[in-house]
Amino acid sequence: MSAAAVEEAQDTLRDEIVATAGDADAATDDRVIVAFFCRECAYAAADATGNARISLPTTIRSVLVPCTGRVSPLYLLTALAEGADGVYVAGCLEDQCHYRIGNFHAIDRVAFVQRLLESVGVEPERCQMFTMSAADSPRFVAAAKRMHKVISDLPPLVRSTGGAAAVIAAGVAPNAEGA
């Protein structure tokens, strides 16, 4: 795959994340949780859940990825910045990733985002990781319901406009140059 094709795929995914995160209905004060599902396990479990006609919280918005190892911390943060109140990544069981170690990368990246959120005064539980097999729709449902409960128990994520106001609201003191 050429560099241009990779960049185009990343731009497409970024556009999908922005559209998905901004899906809240302001009139009903809905919360939005963006979920990144790996194609091999989590999405298959979601499909089995749908076939069994098991209802999920309406707050969940899904983004399909080939492997959770492709989920960048930037994608998680973009979803939060663009309107999501929470994000989670759902992938293959540990040591059973179809792409060998993709889920280990995702686990590390989610932990990184949690530390980053905490460092700026945002609840780290707004970002989580779940693992499951393709045949484990009960675990898929439990993850969605757990994430819905966690986000429902938290206050809405406050966002500021850009510039110095956002830096101050995040609890980070600007330097002498005002940057």
Steps between C-alpha positions, in 0.01 A plus 500: 500500500642836402550785745227697324254211536583464870452873554167491315381207714600685816317814384189295425511340846556839664196640312291203614608557862410869485160423346432224752608705804290796395189281477347621830153646482518829688121514530488179706831551682620156386843383604725346235750220546719418202601135489780368280428135410752266343359320199605152610355473852313799638310575180416131460371498859299815422354328195401197710343735753296665226393164358381398847304828516667606823465872552798717582512848652417763240803703604743265322628603154724247328807543284625184328878454480693206353687453830504690827873539445409759236322723753726796565481700824427794271179328382384453860577860589340628177176322585499660846586842359228479234209426732527152650466471878692172499691264273585135516689245299375142470720234349622144508584318820857541623735255325230430239527805275455408135787737421721358777555799731261771387292481815812543717574822312141611562522420872816711527345787302182504710714509817698790349181694423370433852820644649481797263136571591578477870794739460266770364226444757265281296368174643718216359206258504364684195738280297501122543606175333305173485602165354270223381468214256281510192257255660473689828201728443417506877843655566441746216166606650652522849778728370252732328275515805794554735634785288152653479467484881844652559434790263145553631638529855754765392409862428495601133846566361557875499672635193643848463570695187858497373793716601607605846151445643520130413846473651386665822181292513713188464696604808825557315669832564611676178866596475630855501449536124130419543517177299 
